[in-house]
Amino acid sequence: MKTNLNTKTEITFEDFKAEVLNDYKLAVTSRECSLLGRREVLTGKAKFGIFGDGKEIPQIAWAKAFENGDFRSGYYRDQTFMMAIGELTIEQFFAGLYANTDLKEEPMSAGRQMGGHFATHSLDANGNWKNLTEQKNSSADISPTAGQMPRLLGLAQASKIYRHVEGIDTTNFSNSGNEIAWGTIGNASTSEGLFFETINAAGVLQVPMVISIWDDNYGISVHARHQTTKENISEILKGFQRNEHDKGYEIFRVDGWNYPELMDTYQRAAKVSRKEHIPVMIHVQELTQPQGHSTSGSHERYKNKERLAWEAEYDCNVQMRKWIIENNIATDEELTAAEREIKKAVREGKKAAWSAFINPIFSESKEAINLLDQLASTSPNGVFIRKLKHDLESIDEPLRRDLLSATRKALRYVVSESSAAKTNLQNWITNYIDLIQPKYSSHLHSESQLNALNQTEIKPTYDANAEEVDGRVVLRENFDAIFGKYPEALIFGEDAGYIGDVNQGLEGLQEKYGELRVSDTGIREATIIGQGIGMAMRGLRPIAEIQYLDYIMYALQIMSDDLATVQYRTKGRQKAPLIVRTRGHRLEGIWHSGSQMGGIINLIRGIHVLVPRNMTKAAGFYNTLLESDEPALVVECLNGYRLKEKLPNNIGDFKTPIGVVETIREGEDITLVSYGSTLRLVEQAAKELQEVGIDAEIIDVQSLLPLDLNHDIVKSIAKTNRVMVIDEDVKGGASAYILDQILNEQNAFEYLDSQPKTLAAKPHRPAYGTDGDYFSKPSVEDIFEAIYDVMHELSPDNYPKLR
């Protein structure tokens, strides 16, 4: 069942009645799903529930204004809307609650997110774009409150780019930029900074975005008086209302229980946003939440009797039912009969969803029980194995965890035995894990042919008399080639436009390619990333510039919770190949040091983290990434823009491989591993070590995520038998991560004759000034002495103690 967008200019009363009744039935269906869903959680079949009850009628009105090509960026109350656009069935609703890992049964996330997190498929099974203009689209939800807002901005900005930038192939992505990006958020979540940052940015950019604020007067148990000044978000945002002199928002207010007013409001909002390309805010007031916030508690604990009585009367479904009867659209008896049929349909849908979830596990459980029975019959410890078997049999509705727990424990009882039954069980466990684990772990990265790791390296080539230029010039010329080659590519950030970025890597490119493709932004890092995510989700190739690596902290939540998980949380059915450009390392002071890599690499798994040592390497990474379909963070060396590099003659075409290290100096005594600006210090220290007879091999890791896929570091260690990782991050950061990879992934301990070492910065932020840097981060002398000490331990006579 879904709602209808009636495009007729005139309809008969019978048509009108049919549409109204269809809308009411849809609202009741969604409500019944919420009610039964809560019971499924409380009885233990589902883990957690958060539902859309109380928001049904406004979401139906919204769905009628939502057209093919439009995008939703919402939150976990929008189940009625998804039903209304035909993208969520009863069975799929319950499959989400049960965490069914079959994408056909649970198309929102294949059980990777709890119920209430909605998505449509932008990609086919091979990772290729579908035609987004021929379907209604929902970007995949995330739980963090207000986290959907930055992405919403980018989804809306894409329409502006498609409308005004020439030369882009819009076939699968846009119809002349006529698409609206629709956002939803709860009234309490408007207290978040991400909400205000997005609202301001959308007003500045003037993009076709409609944001619905569902206002039920509470945020979990906390009343609006503790959330919002004047207890009214649209009241305090009046300053954003456009007028005849100033651009801004169109702001609407409407009661969430008033069916005809909601229909009118959403049609007007869609018309003005779609036609005039402006942001619109709809404050949907006087909503209710009949079951409270979630299955974790009851709203009777914090709402008084008067409030509960008001909610019972002004429940949007109750009010619509009353309106239908008063306007002679249907009788009470007719509605009662329809409601009875709906309850039956929801119960049957729930049963079907549970059967689809549990039946495959029943089959797998029978296999496990049979294998345990065979093992017990051949083992002296059969009595213990039979207990495991009986315990498994006694579970009425087993989970896969139960199967593996029982079978793996059984192997402990036959560890010294040899039998066909044991071999069969061992093979079954191995094959079962190989089969099941990907259901929970696949698609952290793209698994399409466009995966960044599938890109073939193309080395830079040079003329015999190649000019030596500042590193920034290599970048500038490469970006120029990129924008000429990819009409869908664009870059934006603080100072990225008019002045060509703070280091002149984009010098003159705004004048050449226009303000929409090379643009300045406000100081608002989270929504800079959000712009990039949303535009990348709609087929553009954005490069979002964060001026310094330190400022990534402002955007880290969006990168971690949203960008890094797009492929994973949709099991490969959405993507956002955003490139985040920034610069760091070796500046000065606590907040301009740009070396917090340990935190970054452990928070944004799912995004490639690339650390080029010079601008040619960086340019090659951009070229590689634009041929792939994955997101990445590229950290340029801040002190490298003025260093001289040869200018390649294949600008725009050479590609730096991802996950491949480079040996930049060969040696015999010790392997030194580093990256970025620190490499220059390592190289200098190696020259000085050569003077005392120590021959060091230097490896540039080039990318931290992924790290050394070919295991070239361990090949070096097999030759030198010693290793040191040098990094300007704090102790326990990136150097610890690299060493862990070397020891536990590459098994380098087999070749070590000396203790593996790390050399990192002091456990505080770098102090200001040249001396502050020297006493905070590894210096050439620190590196020299640390390596010398390793050799001293090996041969005290040849390398007497320095101090």
Beta strands, then each sheet from edge to edge (+ up, - down):
strand 1: 71-73
strand 2: 137-138
strand 3: 181-186
strand 4: 209-214
strand 5: 218-219
strand 6: 222-223
strand 7: 250-255
strand 8: 280-285
strand 9: 468-470
strand 10: 489-493
strand 11: 518-520
strand 12: 541-545
strand 13: 579-584
strand 14: 608-610
strand 15: 632-637
strand 16: 644-646
strand 17: 662-665
strand 18: 670-674
strand 19: 696-700
strand 20: 703-705
strand 21: 723-730
strand 22: 757-761
sheet 1: 2+ 1+ 3+ 4+ 8+ 7+
sheet 2: 5+ 6-
sheet 3: 9+ 16-
sheet 4: 11+ 10+ 12+ 13+ 15+ 14+ 20-
sheet 5: 17+ 19- 18- 21- 22-
end
